[in-house]
Amino acid sequence: IVENGIVLTGGGSLIRGLDQYLSTVVKLPVYIAEEPLLAVAKGTGEALNQIDLLQQTNFED
């Protein structure tokens, strides 16, 4: 996040000025995804395409 900034997705990311406000507060670059309303669906689809890789990943709580 510190190196690349924050990417906003979803309908809330379309609130006018939210990206600039958050950037000011967190002092990091904040961007709106190219297709914010589709980003989660596309990401989920990509994750399902690589389900074998995800199953090999060991996430700890």
N, C-alpha and C positions, 0 to 999 in steps of 0.2 A: 504494500500500500504506500509506503513512504517513497519508494522508487518510482512507481507508476501512477499513483493517485487513486481516486475512488471512481468507480463507474456506477451510476444510478440506473436502475431498471424499474420497470413497472409503471403503472399510471401515475404514481406519486412523483416520479421523476419529471413529469411534464408540468408540474406546478411552476409557474413563471418565477424565475429568480432563485429557485431553491438551490441550484448548483452553485451559483455565485455566493449565496448566503453560507452554505455549508463550507465552501472553500475558505471563506473568511474566518469562520469559526474554528475549523480544524487546521488551517494554515497548510493545506495540501491542495493539489489540483483535483477538481471534481468535474467529471464528464458525464454526459447523458449518452447511454448506449444508442447505437445507430437505429435500432428498432426496439425501443424500450418496452413496448407492449408485447412483443414476441420473444424477448430475450430469454425468459425463464423457460418457455415451451421449447425453444430451440436448444437450450442447454440441457434440458431433461432428455430430449431426443438424442443428443450426442452422447450423453451419459449411458443411455440404454443401448446405443450402438456399440459401446465399449464396456458392457457389463462385466465381461470376463476380467478386464483390467481392474475395474472397481472392486470386484470380489477378492482380488489378490491384495488390495490395499488394506493395511492394518491401521485403523483409526483408533486412537486411545481417547478415553473420556478425559 
